[in-house]
Amino acid sequence: MDIIQIVTLGIIASILYIVLKDLKGPFAFLIILVTGIVIFLVVIKQLGAIIQLIETLGQRATINGMYINTILKIIGIAYITELGANITKDAGLGAVAAKIELAGKVFILLLAIPIITAVIEAILNFIPST
Amino acid sequence: MQMDASILFQIAGIGIIVALIHTILKQMGKEEIAQFATLVGFIIVLVIVINGLSDLFQQIRSVFLFQG
């Protein structure tokens, strides 16, 4: 029952945060950061199994490995971006969080360029050249 | 998981103790030493946090990005 442990961790982190918030210093923010990291680590251990499932399904369906790799990379970028943006927002830097999200979107689009070009090539092949 | 929750308590404990030291030193009138103690505590915690962060990034990289 990992979910109970994660929820308990979140509650403990909230209590510690409330205790540390009144004391001065940057420790309250670090508590938030560590909680995010720990929960992410727990989740990512489970995520490996799901990704293996996706890969085996892709191999069964004989999908080009490049596409699945790209999709997984995009998911990874989305996760990291979300983590960084949320932590930055919690620290009170909303503008920097918005920039991190923008960077994540740009990099995702950059990774998707081969797929987009492949789609456009396919569409152009359908259209009879006059 | 057991170790992970203990990191949280470690940081909270260090934070409370450092705040205590800060208050005591400020009461004794040694403002500069109090600031220095807070800085040292912050660096200790930062090392712990950065270890965790690098661990997380390695995990993400190995799961999603297929490099090292």
N, CA and C atoms of all chains as a GROMACS GRO file, in nm:
protein
  594
    1MET      N    1   0.084  -0.120   0.000
    1MET     CA    2   0.000   0.000   0.000
    1MET      C    3   0.087   0.124   0.000
    2ASP      N    4   0.142   0.152  -0.117
    2ASP     CA    5   0.230   0.268  -0.126
    2ASP      C    6   0.154   0.399  -0.113
    3ILE      N    7   0.027   0.396  -0.154
    3ILE     CA    8  -0.048   0.523  -0.157
    3ILE      C    9  -0.070   0.574  -0.016
    4ILE      N   10  -0.093   0.481   0.079
    4ILE     CA   11  -0.112   0.524   0.217
    4ILE      C   12   0.014   0.587   0.270
    5GLN      N   13   0.130   0.526   0.233
    5GLN     CA   14   0.257   0.582   0.278
    5GLN      C   15   0.278   0.722   0.221
    6ILE      N   16   0.241   0.739   0.093
    6ILE     CA   17   0.262   0.871   0.031
    6ILE      C   18   0.173   0.975   0.097
    7VAL      N   19   0.048   0.938   0.122
    7VAL     CA   20  -0.043   1.034   0.185
    7VAL      C   21   0.005   1.068   0.325
    8THR      N   22   0.051   0.965   0.399
    8THR     CA   23   0.105   0.991   0.533
    8THR      C   24   0.224   1.084   0.525
    9LEU      N   25   0.310   1.059   0.426
    9LEU     CA   26   0.427   1.144   0.406
    9LEU      C   27   0.385   1.289   0.382
   10GLY      N   28   0.282   1.306   0.299
   10GLY     CA   29   0.235   1.442   0.271
   10GLY      C   30   0.184   1.510   0.396
   11ILE      N   31   0.110   1.434   0.478
   11ILE     CA   32   0.054   1.495   0.600
   11ILE      C   33   0.166   1.532   0.696
   12ILE      N   34   0.264   1.440   0.710
   12ILE     CA   35   0.377   1.469   0.799
   12ILE      C   36   0.453   1.591   0.750
   13ALA      N   37   0.472   1.598   0.616
   13ALA     CA   38   0.544   1.712   0.560
   13ALA      C   39   0.468   1.841   0.587
   14SER      N   40   0.334   1.837   0.578
   14SER     CA   41   0.257   1.959   0.604
   14SER      C   42   0.274   2.003   0.749
   15ILE      N   43   0.271   1.903   0.841
   15ILE     CA   44   0.285   1.939   0.983
   15ILE      C   45   0.422   2.001   1.008
   16LEU      N   46   0.527   1.936   0.952
   16LEU     CA   47   0.662   1.988   0.971
   16LEU      C   48   0.676   2.126   0.909
   17TYR      N   49   0.608   2.145   0.793
   17TYR     CA   50   0.615   2.276   0.727
   17TYR      C   51   0.554   2.384   0.813
   18ILE      N   52   0.439   2.351   0.875
   18ILE     CA   53   0.372   2.451   0.959
   18ILE      C   54   0.458   2.484   1.080
   19VAL      N   55   0.526   2.380   1.136
   19VAL     CA   56   0.614   2.405   1.251
   19VAL      C   57   0.730   2.494   1.209
   20LEU      N   58   0.790   2.462   1.092
   20LEU     CA   59   0.912   2.531   1.052
   20LEU      C   60   0.884   2.669   0.993
   21LYS      N   61   0.758   2.691   0.950
   21LYS     CA   62   0.728   2.818   0.883
   21LYS      C   63   0.743   2.934   0.980
   22ASP      N   64   0.705   2.911   1.106
   22ASP     CA   65   0.712   3.020   1.203
   22ASP      C   66   0.856   3.051   1.241
   23LEU      N   67   0.940   2.945   1.245
   23LEU     CA   68   1.081   2.970   1.269
   23LEU      C   69   1.139   3.032   1.144
   24LYS      N   70   1.238   3.116   1.164
   24LYS     CA   71   1.296   3.180   1.048
   24LYS      C   72   1.388   3.084   0.974
   25GLY      N   73   1.421   3.119   0.853
   25GLY     CA   74   1.514   3.037   0.778
   25GLY      C   75   1.450   2.971   0.660
   26PRO      N   76   1.533   2.915   0.574
   26PRO     CA   77   1.484   2.859   0.448
   26PRO      C   78   1.444   2.712   0.458
   27PHE      N   79   1.435   2.660   0.581
   27PHE     CA   80   1.416   2.516   0.593
   27PHE      C   81   1.277   2.471   0.552
   28ALA      N   82   1.180   2.560   0.571
   28ALA     CA   83   1.044   2.521   0.534
   28ALA      C   84   1.035   2.491   0.385
   29PHE      N   85   1.101   2.574   0.306
   29PHE     CA   86   1.100   2.552   0.161
   29PHE      C   87   1.170   2.421   0.125
   30LEU      N   88   1.280   2.392   0.195
   30LEU     CA   89   1.352   2.268   0.165
   30LEU      C   90   1.268   2.147   0.200
   31ILE      N   91   1.184   2.159   0.304
   31ILE     CA   92   1.092   2.049   0.337
   31ILE      C   93   1.000   2.020   0.219
   32ILE      N   94   0.946   2.128   0.160
   32ILE     CA   95   0.859   2.109   0.044
   32ILE      C   96   0.934   2.038  -0.068
   33LEU      N   97   1.056   2.086  -0.093
   33LEU     CA   98   1.136   2.030  -0.202
   33LEU      C   99   1.161   1.881  -0.180
   34VAL      N  100   1.202   1.845  -0.057
   34VAL     CA  101   1.234   1.705  -0.030
   34VAL      C  102   1.109   1.619  -0.040
   35THR      N  103   0.996   1.671   0.006
   35THR     CA  104   0.873   1.594  -0.004
   35THR      C  105   0.840   1.564  -0.150
   36GLY      N  106   0.853   1.668  -0.234
   36GLY     CA  107   0.829   1.645  -0.375
   36GLY      C  108   0.921   1.541  -0.433
   37ILE      N  109   1.049   1.550  -0.397
   37ILE     CA  110   1.146   1.455  -0.450
   37ILE      C  111   1.113   1.313  -0.407
   38VAL      N  112   1.081   1.297  -0.277
   38VAL     CA  113   1.056   1.162  -0.226
   38VAL      C  114   0.935   1.100  -0.294
   39ILE      N  115   0.827   1.180  -0.306
   39ILE     CA  116   0.706   1.125  -0.368
   39ILE      C  117   0.734   1.090  -0.514
   40PHE      N  118   0.810   1.178  -0.581
   40PHE     CA  119   0.844   1.152  -0.720
   40PHE      C  120   0.924   1.023  -0.734
   41LEU      N  121   1.020   1.002  -0.640
   41LEU     CA  122   1.103   0.881  -0.647
   41LEU      C  123   1.017   0.757  -0.632
   42VAL      N  124   0.922   0.763  -0.536
   42VAL     CA  125   0.835   0.647  -0.516
   42VAL      C  126   0.754   0.620  -0.642
   43VAL      N  127   0.700   0.729  -0.701
   43VAL     CA  128   0.615   0.711  -0.819
   43VAL      C  129   0.696   0.657  -0.936
   44ILE      N  130   0.818   0.708  -0.950
   44ILE     CA  131   0.894   0.674  -1.070
   44ILE      C  132   0.937   0.528  -1.067
   45LYS      N  133   0.950   0.471  -0.946
   45LYS     CA  134   0.983   0.329  -0.939
   45LYS      C  135   0.870   0.246  -0.998
   46GLN      N  136   0.745   0.287  -0.972
   46GLN     CA  137   0.631   0.215  -1.029
   46GLN      C  138   0.617   0.242  -1.178
   47LEU      N  139   0.659   0.363  -1.216
   47LEU     CA  140   0.640   0.404  -1.355
   47LEU      C  141   0.721   0.317  -1.450
   48GLY      N  142   0.833   0.262  -1.402
   48GLY     CA  143   0.916   0.178  -1.488
   48GLY      C  144   0.838   0.060  -1.545
   49ALA      N  145   0.753  -0.001  -1.461
   49ALA     CA  146   0.675  -0.116  -1.506
   49ALA      C  147   0.579  -0.076  -1.617
   50ILE      N  148   0.515   0.042  -1.599
   50ILE     CA  149   0.419   0.088  -1.700
   50ILE      C  150   0.489   0.113  -1.832
   51ILE      N  151   0.608   0.173  -1.822
   51ILE     CA  152   0.679   0.205  -1.946
   51ILE      C  153   0.724   0.078  -2.017
   52GLN      N  154   0.762  -0.023  -1.938
   52GLN     CA  155   0.796  -0.151  -2.001
   52GLN      C  156   0.675  -0.209  -2.073
   53LEU      N  157   0.558  -0.195  -2.009
   53LEU     CA  158   0.436  -0.242  -2.075
   53LEU      C  159   0.415  -0.170  -2.208
   54ILE      N  160   0.432  -0.038  -2.206
   54ILE     CA  161   0.413   0.039  -2.330
   54ILE      C  162   0.511  -0.008  -2.436
   55GLU      N  163   0.636  -0.033  -2.394
   55GLU     CA  164   0.735  -0.074  -2.492
   55GLU      C  165   0.703  -0.210  -2.552
   56THR      N  166   0.662  -0.305  -2.466
   56THR     CA  167   0.629  -0.437  -2.520
   56THR      C  168   0.508  -0.431  -2.613
   57LEU      N  169   0.410  -0.346  -2.575
   57LEU     CA  170   0.294  -0.330  -2.662
   57LEU      C  171   0.336  -0.272  -2.796
   58GLY      N  172   0.425  -0.174  -2.792
   58GLY     CA  173   0.472  -0.115  -2.916
   58GLY      C  174   0.546  -0.216  -3.003
   59GLN      N  175   0.625  -0.303  -2.937
   59GLN     CA  176   0.697  -0.404  -3.014
   59GLN      C  177   0.600  -0.505  -3.075
   60ARG      N  178   0.496  -0.539  -2.997
   60ARG     CA  179   0.395  -0.630  -3.051
   60ARG      C  180   0.330  -0.572  -3.174
   61ALA      N  181   0.299  -0.442  -3.168
   61ALA     CA  182   0.230  -0.377  -3.279
   61ALA      C  183   0.327  -0.334  -3.388
   62THR      N  184   0.454  -0.367  -3.370
   62THR     CA  185   0.560  -0.331  -3.465
   62THR      C  186   0.554  -0.183  -3.502
   63ILE      N  187   0.544  -0.100  -3.396
   63ILE     CA  188   0.554   0.044  -3.419
   63ILE      C  189   0.702   0.079  -3.420
   64ASN      N  190   0.738   0.173  -3.504
   64ASN     CA  191   0.877   0.218  -3.510
   64ASN      C  192   0.922   0.265  -3.372
   65GLY      N  193   1.035   0.214  -3.328
   65GLY     CA  194   1.082   0.245  -3.193
   65GLY      C  195   1.106   0.393  -3.171
   66MET      N  196   1.134   0.465  -3.277
   66MET     CA  197   1.163   0.608  -3.265
   66MET      C  198   1.044   0.682  -3.207
   67TYR      N  199   0.922   0.644  -3.250
   67TYR     CA  200   0.805   0.718  -3.204
   67TYR      C  201   0.782   0.699  -3.055
   68ILE      N  202   0.795   0.571  -3.009
   68ILE     CA  203   0.772   0.545  -2.867
   68ILE      C  204   0.878   0.614  -2.783
   69ASN      N  205   1.002   0.609  -2.831
   69ASN     CA  206   1.109   0.678  -2.759
   69ASN      C  207   1.078   0.826  -2.746
   70THR      N  208   1.033   0.886  -2.855
   70THR     CA  209   1.002   1.029  -2.852
   70THR      C  210   0.891   1.058  -2.753
   71ILE      N  211   0.788   0.971  -2.753
   71ILE     CA  212   0.676   0.995  -2.662
   71ILE      C  213   0.722   0.984  -2.518
   72LEU      N  214   0.806   0.884  -2.490
   72LEU     CA  215   0.854   0.868  -2.352
   72LEU      C  216   0.938   0.986  -2.310
   73LYS      N  217   1.023   1.034  -2.404
   73LYS     CA  218   1.103   1.152  -2.371
   73LYS      C  219   1.015   1.272  -2.341
   74ILE      N  220   0.907   1.286  -2.420
   74ILE     CA  221   0.817   1.399  -2.398
   74ILE      C  222   0.752   1.388  -2.261
   75ILE      N  223   0.712   1.265  -2.225
   75ILE     CA  224   0.651   1.247  -2.093
   75ILE      C  225   0.751   1.283  -1.983
   76GLY      N  226   0.877   1.240  -2.002
   76GLY     CA  227   0.980   1.272  -1.902
   76GLY      C  228   0.999   1.421  -1.889
   77ILE      N  229   1.007   1.490  -2.003
   77ILE     CA  230   1.024   1.636  -1.998
   77ILE      C  231   0.906   1.700  -1.926
   78ALA      N  232   0.786   1.648  -1.955
   78ALA     CA  233   0.667   1.706  -1.891
   78ALA      C  234   0.673   1.688  -1.740
   79TYR      N  235   0.718   1.569  -1.695
   79TYR     CA  236   0.727   1.546  -1.551
   79TYR      C  237   0.826   1.640  -1.486
   80ILE      N  238   0.947   1.648  -1.546
   80ILE     CA  239   1.051   1.732  -1.485
   80ILE      C  240   1.006   1.878  -1.483
   81THR      N  241   0.946   1.921  -1.594
   81THR     CA  242   0.902   2.061  -1.602
   81THR      C  243   0.797   2.091  -1.496
   82GLU      N  244   0.705   1.995  -1.480
   82GLU     CA  245   0.598   2.015  -1.381
   82GLU      C  246   0.659   2.028  -1.242
   83LEU      N  247   0.753   1.938  -1.210
   83LEU     CA  248   0.817   1.942  -1.078
   83LEU      C  249   0.885   2.076  -1.056
   84GLY      N  250   0.967   2.117  -1.153
   84GLY     CA  251   1.042   2.241  -1.137
   84GLY      C  252   0.949   2.360  -1.127
   85ALA      N  253   0.846   2.363  -1.211
   85ALA     CA  254   0.755   2.478  -1.210
   85ALA      C  255   0.679   2.486  -1.079
   86ASN      N  256   0.635   2.369  -1.029
   86ASN     CA  257   0.559   2.372  -0.904
   86ASN      C  258   0.646   2.417  -0.787
   87ILE      N  259   0.769   2.365  -0.783
   87ILE     CA  260   0.856   2.403  -0.671
   87ILE      C  261   0.889   2.551  -0.678
   88THR      N  262   0.916   2.599  -0.800
   88THR     CA  263   0.947   2.741  -0.814
   88THR      C  264   0.828   2.827  -0.776
   89LYS      N  265   0.708   2.779  -0.812
   89LYS     CA  266   0.588   2.856  -0.778
   89LYS      C  267   0.568   2.860  -0.627
   90ASP      N  268   0.597   2.746  -0.562
   90ASP     CA  269   0.584   2.741  -0.417
   90ASP      C  270   0.680   2.836  -0.349
   91ALA      N  271   0.798   2.856  -0.411
   91ALA     CA  272   0.895   2.946  -0.352
   91ALA      C  273   0.856   3.092  -0.375
   92GLY      N  274   0.748   3.114  -0.451
   92GLY     CA  275   0.701   3.249  -0.470
   92GLY      C  276   0.750   3.315  -0.597
   93LEU      N  277   0.810   3.236  -0.686
   93LEU     CA  278   0.862   3.291  -0.811
   93LEU      C  279   0.772   3.249  -0.927
   94GLY      N  280   0.654   3.309  -0.931
   94GLY     CA  281   0.559   3.270  -1.034
   94GLY      C  282   0.610   3.296  -1.175
   95ALA      N  283   0.684   3.406  -1.192
   95ALA     CA  284   0.733   3.440  -1.325
   95ALA      C  285   0.833   3.336  -1.375
   96VAL      N  286   0.924   3.294  -1.285
   96VAL     CA  287   1.022   3.193  -1.325
   96VAL      C  288   0.953   3.061  -1.357
   97ALA      N  289   0.848   3.029  -1.279
   97ALA     CA  290   0.774   2.905  -1.305
   97ALA      C  291   0.712   2.909  -1.444
   98ALA      N  292   0.658   3.026  -1.480
   98ALA     CA  293   0.598   3.038  -1.614
   98ALA      C  294   0.706   3.019  -1.721
   99LYS      N  295   0.826   3.071  -1.696
   99LYS     CA  296   0.933   3.056  -1.795
   99LYS      C  297   0.977   2.910  -1.806
  100ILE      N  298   0.980   2.840  -1.692
  100ILE     CA  299   1.017   2.698  -1.696
  100ILE      C  300   0.915   2.620  -1.778
  101GLU      N  301   0.786   2.654  -1.757
  101GLU     CA  302   0.683   2.586  -1.834
  101GLU      C  303   0.698   2.615  -1.982
  102LEU      N  304   0.731   2.740  -2.014
  102LEU     CA  305   0.752   2.776  -2.154
  102LEU      C  306   0.866   2.696  -2.214
  103ALA      N  307   0.975   2.683  -2.137
  103ALA     CA  308   1.090   2.606  -2.186
  103ALA      C  309   1.052   2.461  -2.210
  104GLY      N  310   0.971   2.404  -2.116
  104GLY     CA  311   0.927   2.267  -2.133
  104GLY      C  312   0.846   2.251  -2.261
  105LYS      N  313   0.756   2.347  -2.286
  105LYS     CA  314   0.674   2.337  -2.407
  105LYS      C  315   0.762   2.344  -2.532
  106VAL      N  316   0.858   2.436  -2.529
  106VAL     CA  317   0.946   2.450  -2.646
  106VAL      C  318   1.023   2.322  -2.672
  107PHE      N  319   1.076   2.262  -2.564
  107PHE     CA  320   1.156   2.141  -2.584
  107PHE      C  321   1.069   2.023  -2.630
  108ILE      N  322   0.946   2.019  -2.578
  108ILE     CA  323   0.855   1.912  -2.624
  108ILE      C  324   0.828   1.928  -2.773
  109LEU      N  325   0.803   2.054  -2.816
  109LEU     CA  326   0.778   2.078  -2.958
  109LEU      C  327   0.900   2.041  -3.040
  110LEU      N  328   1.018   2.071  -2.985
  110LEU     CA  329   1.143   2.040  -3.055
  110LEU      C  330   1.158   1.889  -3.076
  111LEU      N  331   1.118   1.812  -2.970
  111LEU     CA  332   1.128   1.667  -2.982
  111LEU      C  333   1.024   1.613  -3.081
  112ALA      N  334   0.914   1.686  -3.093
  112ALA     CA  335   0.806   1.635  -3.177
  112ALA      C  336   0.826   1.668  -3.324
  113ILE      N  337   0.930   1.744  -3.356
  113ILE     CA  338   0.952   1.786  -3.495
  113ILE      C  339   0.959   1.667  -3.591
  114PRO      N  340   1.035   1.560  -3.561
  114PRO     CA  341   1.039   1.448  -3.656
  114PRO      C  342   0.902   1.386  -3.681
  115ILE      N  343   0.822   1.376  -3.574
  115ILE     CA  344   0.689   1.316  -3.591
  115ILE      C  345   0.602   1.407  -3.676
  116ILE      N  346   0.609   1.537  -3.649
  116ILE     CA  347   0.525   1.631  -3.726
  116ILE      C  348   0.564   1.626  -3.873
  117THR      N  349   0.695   1.625  -3.899
  117THR     CA  350   0.737   1.619  -4.040
  117THR      C  351   0.692   1.489  -4.104
  118ALA      N  352   0.696   1.378  -4.027
  118ALA     CA  353   0.651   1.251  -4.083
  118ALA      C  354   0.504   1.257  -4.119
  119VAL      N  355   0.425   1.318  -4.029
  119VAL     CA  356   0.281   1.331  -4.057
  119VAL      C  357   0.259   1.415  -4.181
  120ILE      N  358   0.332   1.525  -4.191
  120ILE     CA  359   0.312   1.614  -4.307
  120ILE      C  360   0.354   1.543  -4.436
  121GLU      N  361   0.463   1.466  -4.428
  121GLU     CA  362   0.506   1.389  -4.546
  121GLU      C  363   0.397   1.292  -4.588
  122ALA      N  364   0.337   1.224  -4.488
  122ALA     CA  365   0.233   1.128  -4.520
  122ALA      C  366   0.115   1.196  -4.586
  123ILE      N  367   0.076   1.312  -4.532
  123ILE     CA  368  -0.038   1.384  -4.590
  123ILE      C  369  -0.005   1.428  -4.732
  124LEU      N  370   0.118   1.475  -4.752
  124LEU     CA  371   0.156   1.521  -4.885
  124LEU      C  372   0.156   1.406  -4.984
  125ASN      N  373   0.188   1.284  -4.934
  125ASN     CA  374   0.184   1.169  -5.024
  125ASN      C  375   0.042   1.137  -5.068
  126PHE      N  376  -0.054   1.165  -4.980
  126PHE     CA  377  -0.193   1.136  -5.016
  126PHE      C  378  -0.241   1.230  -5.125
  127ILE      N  379  -0.197   1.355  -5.114
  127ILE     CA  380  -0.245   1.454  -5.212
  127ILE      C  381  -0.180   1.427  -5.347
  128PRO      N  382  -0.260   1.408  -5.450
  128PRO     CA  383  -0.202   1.384  -5.582
  128PRO      C  384  -0.135   1.510  -5.634
  129SER      N  385  -0.012   1.497  -5.677
  129SER     CA  386   0.061   1.614  -5.725
  129SER      C  387   0.008   1.652  -5.863
  130THR      N  388  -0.031   1.775  -5.877
  130THR     CA  389  -0.088   1.819  -6.005
  130THR      C  390   0.016   1.893  -6.086
  131MET      N  391   1.161   0.352   0.136
  131MET     CA  392   1.051   0.433   0.189
  131MET      C  393   1.080   0.470   0.333
  132GLN      N  394   1.132   0.373   0.408
  132GLN     CA  395   1.163   0.402   0.548
  132GLN      C  396   1.268   0.513   0.556
  133MET      N  397   1.372   0.496   0.471
  133MET     CA  398   1.480   0.594   0.472
  133MET      C  399   1.431   0.729   0.423
  134ASP      N  400   1.337   0.727   0.327
  134ASP     CA  401   1.292   0.852   0.268
  134ASP      C  402   1.219   0.938   0.369
  135ALA      N  403   1.134   0.875   0.452
  135ALA     CA  404   1.061   0.953   0.551
  135ALA      C  405   1.157   1.008   0.655
  136SER      N  406   1.265   0.933   0.680
  136SER     CA  407   1.358   0.980   0.782
  136SER      C  408   1.433   1.104   0.736
  137ILE      N  409   1.454   1.117   0.603
  137ILE     CA  410   1.517   1.239   0.552
  137ILE      C  411   1.436   1.362   0.590
  138LEU      N  412   1.304   1.347   0.577
  138LEU     CA  413   1.214   1.458   0.611
  138LEU      C  414   1.231   1.501   0.756
  139PHE      N  415   1.233   1.399   0.845
  139PHE     CA  416   1.248   1.431   0.987
  139PHE      C  417   1.385   1.489   1.016
  140GLN      N  418   1.486   1.436   0.944
  140GLN     CA  419   1.621   1.490   0.962
  140GLN      C  420   1.623   1.640   0.933
  141ILE      N  421   1.563   1.677   0.819
  141ILE     CA  422   1.567   1.818   0.780
  141ILE      C  423   1.489   1.903   0.879
  142ALA      N  424   1.373   1.852   0.920
  142ALA     CA  425   1.294   1.928   1.016
  142ALA      C  426   1.370   1.945   1.147
  143GLY      N  427   1.436   1.836   1.191
  143GLY     CA  428   1.513   1.844   1.315
  143GLY      C  429   1.626   1.943   1.304
  144ILE      N  430   1.700   1.937   1.193
  144ILE     CA  431   1.809   2.032   1.175
  144ILE      C  432   1.755   2.174   1.173
  145GLY      N  433   1.642   2.193   1.106
  145GLY     CA  434   1.583   2.326   1.100
  145GLY      C  435   1.547   2.379   1.236
  146ILE      N  436   1.482   2.294   1.318
  146ILE     CA  437   1.440   2.340   1.452
  146ILE      C  438   1.562   2.371   1.538
  147ILE      N  439   1.663   2.282   1.530
  147ILE     CA  440   1.782   2.303   1.614
  147ILE      C  441   1.855   2.429   1.572
  148VAL      N  442   1.865   2.449   1.439
  148VAL     CA  443   1.935   2.569   1.392
  148VAL      C  444   1.861   2.695   1.432
  149ALA      N  445   1.726   2.689   1.425
  149ALA     CA  446   1.649   2.805   1.468
  149ALA      C  447   1.672   2.833   1.616
  150LEU      N  448   1.679   2.724   1.695
  150LEU     CA  449   1.705   2.738   1.839
  150LEU      C  450   1.839   2.804   1.863
  151ILE      N  451   1.942   2.751   1.792
  151ILE     CA  452   2.077   2.807   1.809
  151ILE      C  453   2.078   2.954   1.770
  152HIS      N  454   2.008   2.983   1.661
  152HIS     CA  455   2.001   3.122   1.613
  152HIS      C  456   1.942   3.213   1.720
  153THR      N  457   1.830   3.166   1.778
  153THR     CA  458   1.764   3.248   1.880
  153THR      C  459   1.852   3.269   2.001
  154ILE      N  460   1.916   3.158   2.046
  154ILE     CA  461   2.001   3.170   2.166
  154ILE      C  462   2.116   3.265   2.140
  155LEU      N  463   2.181   3.248   2.025
  155LEU     CA  464   2.297   3.333   1.996
  155LEU      C  465   2.254   3.479   1.981
  156LYS      N  466   2.131   3.499   1.928
  156LYS     CA  467   2.085   3.636   1.914
  156LYS      C  468   2.058   3.697   2.052
  157GLN      N  469   2.003   3.615   2.141
  157GLN     CA  470   1.980   3.663   2.277
  157GLN      C  471   2.110   3.700   2.346
  158MET      N  472   2.216   3.622   2.315
  158MET     CA  473   2.346   3.650   2.376
  158MET      C  474   2.412   3.771   2.312
  159GLY      N  475   2.352   3.822   2.206
  159GLY     CA  476   2.406   3.942   2.145
  159GLY      C  477   2.510   3.917   2.040
  160LYS      N  478   2.524   3.790   1.997
  160LYS     CA  479   2.622   3.760   1.893
  160LYS      C  480   2.550   3.741   1.761
  161GLU      N  481   2.513   3.852   1.703
  161GLU     CA  482   2.431   3.849   1.582
  161GLU      C  483   2.502   3.779   1.467
  162GLU      N  484   2.630   3.809   1.450
  162GLU     CA  485   2.704   3.758   1.334
  162GLU      C  486   2.720   3.607   1.342
  163ILE      N  487   2.753   3.559   1.464
  163ILE     CA  488   2.769   3.413   1.479
  163ILE      C  489   2.636   3.343   1.456
  164ALA      N  490   2.527   3.409   1.497
  164ALA     CA  491   2.395   3.350   1.475
  164ALA      C  492   2.368   3.335   1.326
  165GLN      N  493   2.398   3.439   1.249
  165GLN     CA  494   2.380   3.430   1.104
  165GLN      C  495   2.465   3.319   1.045
  166PHE      N  496   2.587   3.308   1.096
  166PHE     CA  497   2.678   3.207   1.045
  166PHE      C  498   2.627   3.066   1.073
  167ALA      N  499   2.571   3.047   1.195
  167ALA     CA  500   2.517   2.915   1.230
  167ALA      C  501   2.401   2.879   1.137
  168THR      N  502   2.316   2.979   1.110
  168THR     CA  503   2.204   2.953   1.019
  168THR      C  504   2.255   2.914   0.881
  169LEU      N  505   2.360   2.984   0.837
  169LEU     CA  506   2.415   2.955   0.704
  169LEU      C  507   2.469   2.813   0.698
  170VAL      N  508   2.542   2.774   0.804
  170VAL     CA  509   2.600   2.638   0.804
  170VAL      C  510   2.490   2.533   0.804
  171GLY      N  511   2.387   2.554   0.886
  171GLY     CA  512   2.276   2.459   0.888
  171GLY      C  513   2.210   2.449   0.752
  172PHE      N  514   2.193   2.564   0.689
  172PHE     CA  515   2.132   2.565   0.556
  172PHE      C  516   2.215   2.486   0.456
  173ILE      N  517   2.347   2.501   0.464
  173ILE     CA  518   2.433   2.429   0.369
  173ILE      C  519   2.425   2.279   0.393
  174ILE      N  520   2.422   2.239   0.522
  174ILE     CA  521   2.412   2.095   0.552
  174ILE      C  522   2.285   2.037   0.491
  175VAL      N  523   2.174   2.109   0.513
  175VAL     CA  524   2.048   2.059   0.459
  175VAL      C  525   2.051   2.060   0.307
  176LEU      N  526   2.114   2.163   0.252
  176LEU     CA  527   2.120   2.175   0.106
  176LEU      C  528   2.193   2.056   0.044
  177VAL      N  529   2.299   2.008   0.113
  177VAL     CA  530   2.372   1.892   0.061
  177VAL      C  531   2.280   1.770   0.056
  178ILE      N  532   2.203   1.750   0.165
  178ILE     CA  533   2.109   1.637   0.167
  178ILE      C  534   2.010   1.648   0.053
  179VAL      N  535   1.954   1.769   0.038
  179VAL     CA  536   1.850   1.789  -0.063
  179VAL      C  537   1.907   1.767  -0.203
  180ILE      N  538   2.029   1.816  -0.225
  180ILE     CA  539   2.084   1.804  -0.360
  180ILE      C  540   2.118   1.660  -0.392
  181ASN      N  541   2.159   1.584  -0.290
  181ASN     CA  542   2.178   1.440  -0.314
  181ASN      C  543   2.049   1.376  -0.362
  182GLY      N  544   1.939   1.408  -0.292
  182GLY     CA  545   1.811   1.353  -0.333
  182GLY      C  546   1.772   1.397  -0.473
  183LEU      N  547   1.798   1.526  -0.501
  183LEU     CA  548   1.760   1.580  -0.631
  183LEU      C  549   1.837   1.512  -0.744
  184SER      N  550   1.966   1.490  -0.722
  184SER     CA  551   2.045   1.424  -0.828
  184SER      C  552   1.998   1.281  -0.846
  185ASP      N  553   1.961   1.216  -0.735
  185ASP     CA  554   1.908   1.081  -0.744
  185ASP      C  555   1.782   1.079  -0.830
  186LEU      N  556   1.694   1.178  -0.802
  186LEU     CA  557   1.569   1.185  -0.878
  186LEU      C  558   1.596   1.207  -1.026
  187PHE      N  559   1.688   1.298  -1.056
  187PHE     CA  560   1.714   1.328  -1.197
  187PHE      C  561   1.776   1.207  -1.267
  188GLN      N  562   1.863   1.134  -1.197
  188GLN     CA  563   1.918   1.012  -1.256
  188GLN      C  564   1.807   0.913  -1.288
  189GLN      N  565   1.714   0.899  -1.192
  189GLN     CA  566   1.604   0.805  -1.213
  189GLN      C  567   1.522   0.845  -1.335
  190ILE      N  568   1.487   0.975  -1.341
  190ILE     CA  569   1.404   1.021  -1.453
  190ILE      C  570   1.478   0.996  -1.583
  191ARG      N  571   1.609   1.026  -1.582
  191ARG     CA  572   1.686   1.010  -1.705
  191ARG      C  573   1.691   0.864  -1.748
  192SER      N  574   1.709   0.774  -1.649
  192SER     CA  575   1.722   0.633  -1.686
  192SER      C  576   1.588   0.576  -1.728
  193VAL      N  577   1.478   0.629  -1.672
  193VAL     CA  578   1.348   0.573  -1.708
  193VAL      C  579   1.300   0.629  -1.840
  194PHE      N  580   1.311   0.762  -1.858
  194PHE     CA  581   1.248   0.823  -1.974
  194PHE      C  582   1.344   0.844  -2.091
  195LEU      N  583   1.462   0.888  -2.062
  195LEU     CA  584   1.544   0.941  -2.170
  195LEU      C  585   1.647   0.841  -2.222
  196PHE      N  586   1.659   0.725  -2.158
  196PHE     CA  587   1.744   0.617  -2.209
  196PHE      C  588   1.890   0.659  -2.223
  197GLN      N  589   1.938   0.736  -2.130
  197GLN     CA  590   2.080   0.770  -2.131
  197GLN      C  591   2.133   0.745  -1.991
  198GLY      N  592   2.243   0.675  -1.984
  198GLY     CA  593   2.312   0.653  -1.855
  198GLY      C  594   2.218   0.631  -1.743
   0.00000   0.00000   0.00000
